Amino acid sequence: MGYPSANNVSANNVSVNNSPRNNSRLPRWLLLSCLIAVGIGQSFIFTSLPPIGREIGLADVRISTLITAGAATFVMAAFLWGRIINRIGRVRSVIVGMSSYAITIALTGWVLQEALTENLTAEQTYYGVLILRVIFSLGVAGVLPAIQTYLIAHTDVKYRSSTIALIGASFSIGMILGPAFASLLSGLGLTAPFYIIGLFTGSVAILVWFFVTDAQHVRQLEKPVAINWFVQPVLPFLVMSVFSILSMTGVQQIMSFLIQDRFELNVAQTTQQLGFAMMTMSCFSILVQMILVPRLQLGVVKLVYYGVAVGLLSQFAFVFLNNYMGVLLAMALFGTGFGFLFPGIVTAQTLLVKDHLQSRVASINAAMQGLGAALGPVIMASLYQLDQWVPFVALMVGLLLVLGAFVYCRSKPKYDF
């Protein structure tokens, strides 16, 4: 696949694109569509893979290792993508990641189809899908940091929080649509979602290739200087990223336990009530990120303060409101708090590093999010075993620590938000 032509000037091992800046809204919405596609790709596999895996004779544990291997690869690969983005460019990184996504998802569908028709054994299928999931994660790990860096470079700093909020909302929309698409498309065949989602992703990648250019990017052809991130001002906010995603995935993990235990429901009733609760949380989070944050033009300080305040209210609601409407209210507050807090944290990260480090900090942040997503279910489920209220008290403590760390950072001159 080729790339859009551009007039390049090279000097001192740096290649600069001097074409006019593209202010069209089309590139922005195409890139946000990529994030929706990435969210779909990350979530639909939870719906599609388990029943197919059982059908072809894979044990549940082996099916789960396929998903875990992809998640672990994503975390490790995200650390590497910062330098790759600087070297090959933001748009090319998106195209590479989305192309890898489209091809591997379609091939995964083909491998599973061959297994269903008994042309492949369960063992062959397992290793085939494992390799494809690893390649998928290697490629898709670069999409989010590349898009975040591109949108930051092409947006005025006063709209930074709105841009970050739209990025988060787009990915969240994809995470919601993934299981829905998988359920609807499976009527065409068990492996149909893999082919159709792969086709959609490939189409978006082609549109990005033709319509998105990057006049702002400065290619770094020399190996960048190593940075000790442990002494950088951005470190506290990278840790906050881990906590925020940990809290989100952890609450999602324990919510089915809470609903079933608190209201003494059977499995079918629990699944139905859980669906309403999850949808409530997701809708409020998306509405805040897509409407309130861009409309109000909130800065880092207000986003963090509002996020912590509403987040604390949600934890009190989880503990003290014992009816189902109380759970829905708590989930609505939790989604709202996350919708404020997470854009504030990521916006702060982008303001604390210089332009040439944006792709690297975005990649590290993506890895931190992956780490939080992996730790959240384990930690919160373990705390839930102690008692129903323990995970929520732990989140209260975590939110207060976030607030304390933020207030401390603001007292230092280098944190000028």
RODO-2510 file (C-alpha; in nm, 4 decimals, decimal comma):
residues 417
     n   res          X          Y          Z
     1     m     0,0000     0,0000     0,0000
     2     g     0,1359     0,3457    -0,0861
     3     y     0,0940     0,6671     0,1068
     4     p    -0,0266     1,0153     0,0180
     5     s     0,2409     1,2130    -0,1583
     6     a     0,3822     1,5193     0,0111
     7     n     0,6540     1,7734    -0,0422
     8     n     0,9257     1,6873     0,2050
     9     v     1,2288     1,8857     0,3116
    10     s     1,5125     1,6978     0,4789
    11     a     1,7767     1,8579     0,6931
    12     n     1,9907     1,7262     0,9770
    13     n     1,8202     1,3853     0,9529
    14     v     1,4766     1,5433     1,0034
    15     s     1,2081     1,5327     0,7360
    16     v     0,9459     1,8084     0,7501
    17     n     0,6212     1,8090     0,5566
    18     n     0,5495     2,1623     0,4297
    19     s     0,2085     2,1084     0,2721
    20     p    -0,0728     2,3394     0,3886
    21     r    -0,2463     2,2560     0,7124
    22     n    -0,5662     2,0592     0,6612
    23     n    -0,8421     2,2148     0,8731
    24     s    -1,1216     2,0019     0,7329
    25     r    -1,3429     1,8176     0,9782
    26     l    -1,3262     1,5056     0,7607
    27     p    -0,9831     1,3910     0,8901
    28     r    -1,0986     1,4352     1,2496
    29     w    -1,4122     1,2249     1,2031
    30     l    -1,2271     0,9588     1,0043
    31     l    -0,9743     0,9224     1,2841
    32     l    -1,2474     0,9127     1,5480
    33     s    -1,4135     0,6414     1,3366
    34     c    -1,0870     0,4483     1,3625
    35     l    -1,1158     0,4639     1,7406
    36     i    -1,4738     0,3386     1,7245
    37     a    -1,3480     0,0499     1,5107
    38     v    -1,0699    -0,0235     1,7609
    39     g    -1,3259    -0,0294     2,0433
    40     i    -1,5402    -0,2708     1,8422
    41     g    -1,2393    -0,4935     1,7769
    42     q    -1,1424    -0,5008     2,1426
    43     s    -1,4924    -0,5823     2,2706
    44     f    -1,6739    -0,7987     2,0147
    45     i    -1,4240    -1,0783     2,0640
    46     f    -1,5642    -1,1322     2,4168
    47     t    -1,9023    -1,2141     2,2613
    48     s    -1,7955    -1,4040     1,9490
    49     l    -1,4951    -1,6114     2,0525
    50     p    -1,6208    -1,8102     2,3587
    51     p    -1,9143    -1,9904     2,1905
    52     i    -1,7081    -2,0694     1,8797
    53     g    -1,4207    -2,1911     2,0962
    54     r    -1,6492    -2,4286     2,2818
    55     e    -1,8032    -2,5470     1,9551
    56     i    -1,4642    -2,6523     1,8177
    57     g    -1,3584    -2,8185     2,1445
    58     l    -1,1391    -2,5599     2,3172
    59     a    -1,1491    -2,5513     2,6962
    60     d    -1,2725    -2,2298     2,8570
    61     v    -0,9302    -2,1650     3,0091
    62     r    -0,7611    -2,1850     2,6693
    63     i    -1,0183    -1,9475     2,5216
    64     s    -0,9452    -1,6965     2,7963
    65     t    -0,5704    -1,7226     2,7314
    66     l    -0,6303    -1,6062     2,3739
    67     i    -0,7836    -1,2841     2,5057
    68     t    -0,5228    -1,2448     2,7799
    69     a    -0,2352    -1,2916     2,5345
    70     g    -0,3757    -1,0144     2,3176
    71     a    -0,4106    -0,7806     2,6158
    72     a    -0,0560    -0,8492     2,7377
    73     t     0,0844    -0,7921     2,3894
    74     f    -0,1059    -0,4630     2,3648
    75     v     0,0540    -0,3337     2,6863
    76     m     0,4070    -0,4226     2,5741
    77     a     0,3609    -0,3017     2,2170
    78     a     0,2183     0,0335     2,3253
    79     f     0,5526     0,1220     2,4870
    80     l     0,7268     0,0768     2,1500
    81     w     0,4869     0,2706     1,9317
    82     g     0,5930     0,6173     2,0512
    83     r     0,9253     0,5958     1,8698
    84     i     0,7696     0,4268     1,5675
    85     i     0,5149     0,7076     1,5323
    86     n     0,7909     0,9680     1,5474
    87     r     0,9848     0,7839     1,2773
    88     i     0,7172     0,6905     1,0209
    89     g     0,4552     0,9550     1,0968
    90     r     0,1175     0,9661     1,2675
    91     v    -0,1008     0,8986     0,9638
    92     r     0,1149     0,6106     0,8437
    93     s     0,1035     0,4612     1,1922
    94     v    -0,2771     0,4725     1,1866
    95     i    -0,2846     0,3088     0,8429
    96     v    -0,0423     0,0342     0,9491
    97     g    -0,2368    -0,0351     1,2682
    98     m    -0,5784    -0,0367     1,1027
    99     s    -0,4563    -0,2517     0,8115
   100     s    -0,3083    -0,5013     1,0567
   101     y    -0,6398    -0,4988     1,2433
   102     a    -0,8505    -0,5593     0,9311
   103     i    -0,6331    -0,8405     0,7972
   104     t    -0,5899    -1,0274     1,1258
   105     i    -0,9586    -1,0072     1,2202
   106     a    -1,0638    -1,1421     0,8798
   107     l    -0,8015    -1,4185     0,8990
   108     t    -0,9196    -1,5069     1,2499
   109     g    -1,2692    -1,5522     1,1081
   110     w    -1,1305    -1,7752     0,8329
   111     v    -0,9330    -1,9918     1,0784
   112     l    -1,2385    -2,0347     1,3005
   113     q    -1,4548    -2,1178     0,9993
   114     e    -1,2063    -2,3854     0,8933
   115     a    -1,2218    -2,5283     1,2438
   116     l    -1,6023    -2,5333     1,2412
   117     t    -1,5961    -2,7286     0,9142
   118     e    -1,3396    -2,9651     1,0735
   119     n    -1,0612    -2,8742     0,8298
   120     l    -0,8456    -2,7705     1,1270
   121     t    -0,8054    -2,9417     1,4629
   122     a    -0,8748    -2,7596     1,7879
   123     e    -0,5002    -2,7500     1,8589
   124     q    -0,4171    -2,5996     1,5181
   125     t    -0,6963    -2,3475     1,5601
   126     y    -0,5749    -2,2435     1,9040
   127     y    -0,2228    -2,1620     1,7884
   128     g    -0,3462    -2,0004     1,4676
   129     v    -0,5818    -1,7678     1,6545
   130     l    -0,3157    -1,7019     1,9206
   131     i    -0,0669    -1,5811     1,6583
   132     l    -0,3311    -1,3648     1,4909
   133     r    -0,4385    -1,2088     1,8232
   134     v    -0,0767    -1,1201     1,9002
   135     i    -0,0294    -0,9605     1,5563
   136     f    -0,3619    -0,7787     1,5960
   137     s    -0,2501    -0,6320     1,9285
   138     l     0,0939    -0,5369     1,7958
   139     g    -0,0690    -0,3277     1,5242
   140     v    -0,3695    -0,1833     1,7028
   141     a    -0,1589    -0,0659     1,9998
   142     g    -0,0261     0,2169     1,7836
   143     v    -0,3601     0,3494     1,6633
   144     l    -0,4728     0,5328     1,9789
   145     p    -0,1422     0,7160     2,0478
   146     a    -0,1033     0,8081     1,6800
   147     i    -0,4552     0,9518     1,6612
   148     q    -0,4238     1,1310     1,9939
   149     t    -0,0951     1,2898     1,8856
   150     y    -0,2389     1,3902     1,5473
   151     l    -0,5512     1,5513     1,6926
   152     i    -0,3504     1,7374     1,9566
   153     a    -0,1164     1,8750     1,6892
   154     h    -0,4101     1,9931     1,4763
   155     t    -0,6179     2,1451     1,7578
   156     d    -0,5728     2,4696     1,9487
   157     v    -0,4557     2,4104     2,3051
   158     k    -0,7711     2,5717     2,4494
   159     y    -0,9733     2,2865     2,2936
   160     r    -0,7364     2,0187     2,4257
   161     s    -0,9744     1,8765     2,6875
   162     s    -1,2595     1,8600     2,4345
   163     t    -1,0381     1,6682     2,1928
   164     i    -0,9296     1,4186     2,4581
   165     a    -1,2930     1,3727     2,5652
   166     l    -1,3994     1,2955     2,2069
   167     i    -1,1195     1,0396     2,1810
   168     g    -1,2404     0,8642     2,4960
   169     a    -1,6042     0,8804     2,3893
   170     s    -1,5294     0,7344     2,0456
   171     f    -1,3485     0,4365     2,1939
   172     s    -1,6306     0,3874     2,4474
   173     i    -1,8893     0,3883     2,1686
   174     g    -1,6932     0,1143     1,9954
   175     m    -1,6761    -0,0892     2,3151
   176     i    -2,0563    -0,0699     2,3406
   177     l    -2,1194    -0,1435     1,9727
   178     g    -1,8835    -0,4432     1,9601
   179     p    -2,0988    -0,6973     2,1461
   180     a    -2,4146    -0,5587     1,9807
   181     f    -2,2649    -0,6013     1,6323
   182     a    -2,1437    -0,9496     1,7198
   183     s    -2,4906    -1,0551     1,8343
   184     l    -2,6675    -0,9077     1,5313
   185     l    -2,4190    -1,0248     1,2678
   186     s    -2,3933    -1,3766     1,4086
   187     g    -2,7337    -1,4389     1,2509
   188     l    -2,5455    -1,4500     0,9197
   189     g    -2,3071    -1,7124     1,0581
   190     l    -2,0872    -1,7580     1,3626
   191     t    -1,7821    -1,6118     1,1880
   192     a    -1,9666    -1,3397     0,9927
   193     p    -1,8804    -1,0665     1,2490
   194     f    -1,5091    -1,1204     1,1879
   195     y    -1,5400    -1,0668     0,8118
   196     i    -1,7800    -0,7725     0,8275
   197     i    -1,5893    -0,5900     1,1015
   198     g    -1,2665    -0,6560     0,9112
   199     l    -1,4235    -0,5080     0,5967
   200     f    -1,5425    -0,2013     0,7878
   201     t    -1,1995    -0,1477     0,9413
   202     g    -1,0218    -0,1914     0,6091
   203     s    -1,2569     0,0603     0,4478
   204     v    -1,1823     0,3175     0,7182
   205     a    -0,8075     0,2589     0,6721
   206     i    -0,8396     0,3255     0,2980
   207     l    -1,0336     0,6469     0,3630
   208     v    -0,7631     0,7612     0,6051
   209     w    -0,4991     0,6859     0,3398
   210     f    -0,6755     0,9051     0,0834
   211     f    -0,8164     1,1895     0,2928
   212     v    -0,5958     1,2425     0,5992
   213     t    -0,2667     1,4291     0,5629
   214     d    -0,0319     1,5543     0,8312
   215     a     0,1449     1,8802     0,7562
   216     q     0,2451     1,9247     1,1198
   217     h     0,4526     1,6105     1,1658
   218     v     0,8307     1,6295     1,1964
   219     r     0,9860     1,2887     1,1361
   220     q     1,2602     1,1916     1,3798
   221     l     1,5048     0,9810     1,1830
   222     e     1,7643     0,9593     1,4588
   223     k     1,7196     0,7435     1,7673
   224     p     1,5647     0,9688     2,0342
   225     v     1,7386     1,0317     2,3630
   226     a     1,6333     0,7917     2,6377
   227     i     1,4068     0,9514     2,8975
   228     n     1,3672     0,8511     3,2606
   229     w     0,9907     0,8834     3,2942
   230     f     1,0126     0,8219     3,6697
   231     v     1,1465     1,1747     3,7205
   232     q     0,9179     1,3485     3,4716
   233     p     0,6294     1,5731     3,5894
   234     v     0,3860     1,3588     3,3913
   235     l     0,4453     1,0476     3,6060
   236     p     0,1659     1,1093     3,8638
   237     f    -0,0864     1,1430     3,5828
   238     l     0,0270     0,8198     3,4187
   239     v    -0,0366     0,6466     3,7517
   240     m    -0,3780     0,8144     3,7638
   241     s    -0,4521     0,6612     3,4212
   242     v    -0,3898     0,3163     3,5647
   243     f    -0,6257     0,3880     3,8547
   244     s    -0,9057     0,5323     3,6402
   245     i    -0,9134     0,2379     3,3977
   246     l    -0,8661    -0,0078     3,6850
   247     s    -1,1732     0,1374     3,8556
   248     m    -1,3831     0,1226     3,5383
   249     t    -1,2986    -0,2370     3,4451
   250     g    -1,3118    -0,3454     3,8088
   251     v    -1,6640    -0,2115     3,8622
   252     q    -1,7743    -0,3784     3,5386
   253     q    -1,6304    -0,7064     3,6670
   254     i    -1,7992    -0,7084     4,0088
   255     m    -2,1321    -0,5566     3,9082
   256     s    -2,2841    -0,8905     3,8094
   257     f    -2,1800    -1,0352     4,1479
   258     l    -2,3262    -0,7363     4,3315
   259     i    -2,6607    -0,7459     4,1509
   260     q    -2,7010    -1,1211     4,1900
   261     d    -2,6006    -1,1252     4,5575
   262     r    -2,7821    -0,8092     4,6674
   263     f    -3,1149    -0,8942     4,5007
   264     e    -3,0912    -1,2781     4,5074
   265     l    -3,1503    -1,3206     4,1335
   266     n    -3,0968    -1,6194     3,9072
   267     v    -2,8518    -1,6090     3,6161
   268     a    -3,1053    -1,4955     3,3545
   269     q    -3,2415    -1,2176     3,5771
   270     t    -2,8896    -1,1070     3,6680
   271     t    -2,7874    -1,0838     3,3031
   272     q    -3,0882    -0,8680     3,2194
   273     q    -3,0435    -0,6311     3,5136
   274     l    -2,6684    -0,6131     3,4515
   275     g    -2,7291    -0,5088     3,0916
   276     f    -2,9387    -0,2097     3,2008
   277     a    -2,6797    -0,1081     3,4598
   278     m    -2,3880    -0,1280     3,2166
   279     m    -2,5768     0,0657     2,9510
   280     t    -2,6611     0,3371     3,2044
   281     m    -2,2963     0,3807     3,3012
   282     s    -2,1732     0,3817     2,9405
   283     c    -2,4366     0,6267     2,8178
   284     f    -2,3641     0,8803     3,0916
   285     s    -1,9897     0,8521     3,0344
   286     i    -2,0284     0,9067     2,6598
   287     l    -2,2740     1,1957     2,7015
   288     v    -2,0357     1,3760     2,9363
   289     q    -1,7374     1,3277     2,7056
   290     m    -1,9158     1,4041     2,3800
   291     i    -2,1465     1,6869     2,4924
   292     l    -2,0706     1,8389     2,8334
   293     v    -1,6916     1,8613     2,8164
   294     p    -1,6782     2,0088     2,4621
   295     r    -1,9747     2,2409     2,5283
   296     l    -1,8469     2,3747     2,8619
   297     q    -1,4798     2,3865     2,7542
   298     l    -1,3668     2,2660     3,0955
   299     g    -0,9989     2,2804     3,1847
   300     v    -0,7898     2,0217     3,3657
   301     v    -0,8612     2,1552     3,7147
   302     k    -1,2404     2,1502     3,6848
   303     l    -1,2391     1,8136     3,5066
   304     v    -1,0403     1,6496     3,7847
   305     y    -1,2352     1,8171     4,0666
   306     y    -1,5733     1,7356     3,9108
   307     g    -1,4624     1,3809     3,8307
   308     v    -1,3435     1,3098     4,1841
   309     a    -1,6513     1,4702     4,3447
   310     v    -1,9035     1,2807     4,1319
   311     g    -1,6954     0,9634     4,1609
   312     l    -1,7090     0,9826     4,5411
   313     l    -2,0863     1,0305     4,5284
   314     s    -2,1152     0,7186     4,3131
   315     q    -1,9227     0,5090     4,5665
   316     f    -2,1490     0,6291     4,8494
   317     a    -2,4486     0,5336     4,6337
   318     f    -2,3084     0,1839     4,5746
   319     v    -2,2628     0,1318     4,9494
   320     f    -2,5769     0,2921     5,0948
   321     l    -2,8498     0,2632     4,8256
   322     n    -2,9593    -0,0970     4,8430
   323     n    -3,2389    -0,1094     4,5825
   324     y    -3,1999    -0,1548     4,2072
   325     m    -3,2764     0,2103     4,1286
   326     g    -2,9941     0,2956     4,3674
   327     v    -2,7583     0,0760     4,1656
   328     l    -2,8662     0,2493     3,8434
   329     l    -2,8118     0,5900     4,0049
   330     a    -2,4695     0,4806     4,1273
   331     m    -2,3751     0,3570     3,7792
   332     a    -2,4967     0,6838     3,6242
   333     l    -2,2863     0,8842     3,8699
   334     f    -1,9881     0,6548     3,8171
   335     g    -2,0052     0,6960     3,4384
   336     t    -2,0423     1,0728     3,4779
   337     g    -1,7444     1,0941     3,7120
   338     f    -1,5289     0,8891     3,4771
   339     g    -1,6411     1,1083     3,1866
   340     f    -1,4986     1,4116     3,3664
   341     l    -1,1939     1,2586     3,5353
   342     f    -1,0333     1,0615     3,2540
   343     p    -1,0193     1,3472     2,9978
   344     g    -0,8758     1,5684     3,2716
   345     i    -0,5979     1,3201     3,3463
   346     v    -0,5027     1,2671     2,9818
   347     t    -0,5230     1,6393     2,9022
   348     a    -0,2839     1,7072     3,1893
   349     q    -0,0403     1,4539     3,0439
   350     t    -0,0388     1,6297     2,7068
   351     l     0,0210     1,9690     2,8694
   352     l     0,3182     1,8444     3,0722
   353     v     0,5355     1,7285     2,7809
   354     k     0,6768     1,9090     2,4806
   355     d     0,5429     1,8547     2,1302
   356     h     0,8173     1,6130     2,0225
   357     l     0,7297     1,3854     2,3172
   358     q     0,3527     1,3739     2,2602
   359     s     0,3568     1,0431     2,0735
   360     r     0,5778     0,8811     2,3352
   361     v     0,3666     0,9888     2,6311
   362     a     0,0501     0,8866     2,4425
   363     s     0,1997     0,5408     2,3865
   364     i     0,2980     0,5049     2,7508
   365     n    -0,0499     0,6174     2,8541
   366     a    -0,2030     0,3528     2,6259
   367     a     0,0137     0,0925     2,7972
   368     m    -0,0926     0,2227     3,1390
   369     q    -0,4564     0,1926     3,0355
   370     g    -0,3936    -0,1655     2,9269
   371     l    -0,2291    -0,2376     3,2610
   372     g    -0,5259    -0,0899     3,4461
   373     a    -0,7673    -0,2953     3,2361
   374     a    -0,5763    -0,6118     3,3251
   375     l    -0,5476    -0,5369     3,6974
   376     g    -0,8971    -0,3994     3,7580
   377     p    -1,1039    -0,7202     3,7392
   378     v    -0,8550    -0,9174     3,9502
   379     i    -0,8140    -0,6570     4,2259
   380     m    -1,1800    -0,5607     4,2520
   381     a    -1,3018    -0,9215     4,2454
   382     s    -1,0529    -1,0071     4,5210
   383     l    -1,1743    -0,7155     4,7344
   384     y    -1,5359    -0,8184     4,6720
   385     q    -1,4626    -1,1563     4,8316
   386     l    -1,4018    -0,9723     5,1608
   387     d    -1,7427    -0,8013     5,1539
   388     q    -1,9740    -0,6221     4,9100
   389     w    -1,8789    -0,2754     5,0310
   390     v    -1,5000    -0,3211     5,0380
   391     p    -1,4277    -0,2489     4,6666
   392     f    -1,6238     0,0761     4,6798
   393     v    -1,4508     0,1970     4,9952
   394     a    -1,1199     0,1137     4,8262
   395     l    -1,2229     0,3270     4,5274
   396     m    -1,3160     0,6116     4,7636
   397     v    -0,9657     0,5960     4,9091
   398     g    -0,8195     0,5849     4,5589
   399     l    -1,0173     0,8899     4,4481
   400     l    -0,9074     1,0821     4,7571
   401     l    -0,5463     0,9898     4,6793
   402     v    -0,5939     1,1161     4,3228
   403     l    -0,7340     1,4410     4,4606
   404     g    -0,4498     1,4752     4,7102
   405     a    -0,1854     1,4087     4,4457
   406     f    -0,3474     1,6592     4,2104
   407     v    -0,3651     1,9322     4,4755
   408     y    -0,0002     1,8683     4,5637
   409     c     0,1028     1,8858     4,1971
   410     r    -0,0825     2,2141     4,1514
   411     s     0,1190     2,3646     4,4369
   412     k     0,4372     2,3166     4,2322
   413     p     0,5383     2,5716     3,9635
   414     k     0,5916     2,3085     3,6916
   415     y     0,2237     2,2073     3,7066
   416     d     0,0681     2,5175     3,5543
   417     f    -0,2807     2,4156     3,4414
***
